[in-house]
Amino acid sequence: MSESNNLLEQVDQVKTRVAKVLELAKSLGADGAEVAMSRQQGLSASTRLGEVENVEFTNDGALGITVYQGGRKGSASTADLSEAALTKSVQAAVDIAKYTSVDDCAGLADKDLLAMDPPDLDLYHPHELSTDQAIALAKECEDAGLAADKRITNSDGATLASFEGFKVYGNSNGQLVGYPSSRYSLSCVMIASDDDDMQRDYAYTVNRDFNELVDGKSIGEQAAQEVLSRLNSQKLSTMKVPVMFRADIANTVFGHFIAANSGGNLYRKSSFLVDALGQDIFPKFLSIQERPHLLKGLASSPFDSEGVKTIDRDIIVNGQLQSYLLTSYSARKLGMTTTGHAGGIHNWLVTANGGDFDAMLKQLGTGLLVTELMGQGVNVVTGDYSRGAGGFWVENGKIAYPVSEITIAGNLKDMFKGLVAVGSDTDMKGSIRTGSLLIDEMQVAGN
């Protein structure tokens, strides 16, 4: 039997178990119940300096059950899918519910919002990979990095990871859905030295389809170029300058926007975006579209973790906030309707207006290009932003020299409003598809 058929059969088997668990919850007096089950199986192989460093096989998963009784909620989980273990878990959830407080906002998502017949988003691309093949691919990648330049003196290794799995969700509103998915990645970390200076950097590729990964030789060489470009870095004096976030880390800026715009922070009044719906958050040129049903998308999903169907949605239109990111619970707390964001966002597309990477550097002129961020000094209540950074000093639109050991600071409200341009050099390796971001001014602290 092929791996593909095996996984699809597992989805059907788990659906049968989930249906039984829901019946059991009802028989024990639950007003409502929901059950989620996920399983992941895979292989990860790492090499370092030509030797096998690590081989891991993964085969894990768990079933979670939540029951509702008269506004009270109880949850339990189990990795054991035997009938006895499932019965014990449901009973535990029912018992817990007896002791929790009544919460009028708790409960299943509204039935009319559920994905009863979810579309196939082409997320599952099984690829049989032996341990020897995985090791050979990781070694080829690392060898290419080590051979790139004599200043590459060490390596933190290369890793090939292959994962396949599935999600199944069911509830007492008659929903029982599930789908398989796959994810493959290849990464490489190189270390370079020049006299007393030593730097470390990496490169990686990720895709739902193994055959669409960037080849190992290119990833190794890219990791080498990244680290070599950072040798002999300098410090900067403290100043206020334009700052450009390279595309591969630009998504972190929107990540802070996601946190501030999420229902949990909004109903607790712990966000600078409270009551910001309809307000101008970004400049007029910027829009953010959510497209959950992109075929093979890394963040594509036909439904969220509450079974709510995902839909195309405009988050930002011409700089203006159009939608919060809500779960059923946070939506009820705010007197609104869930937006299908239980479990996260789904493929954000950020509009570009600034041309390619070189065009963005030209527009930056003289200032800081950030390629690395460290620390978590961000406060979504006030918007205050302060993080360690590394990158390059840019003069007259050209990279002059690498910089390190600096801190960049500002306020997210000002950073969002101060966005000058978004590049067309879109990074496709995550849930937020954005190019480089150019911000008019930030505080840079160095010497």
Protein Blocks (a to p, Z undefined) as FASTA:
>chain_A
ZZklmmmmmmmmmmmmmmmmmmmmmmnopabdcdddddddddddddeehiafbdcddddd
dddddddeehiacddddfbfcfklmmmmmmmmmmmmmmmccdfkgccddfklpcfbccde
hlaccddddfklmmmmmmmmmmmmmmmpmklmbdebjaddddddddddddfeopacdddd
ddddddddddddehjbccddddddddfblklpccfklmmmmmmmmmmmmgoiacdddddd
dddddfklmmmmmmmmmmmmpmklmmnopafkgokgoiafbdfklccdddfkbghiakbc
fbdfkopacddddfbgghiafbdcddfklmmmnopacehighiaehiadddfebpfklmm
mmnopacddfbdedjddcfknopacddddddddeehiafbdcehiacdddfklmmmmpmb
dcfkbcfkbmbdcdddddfbdcddfZZ
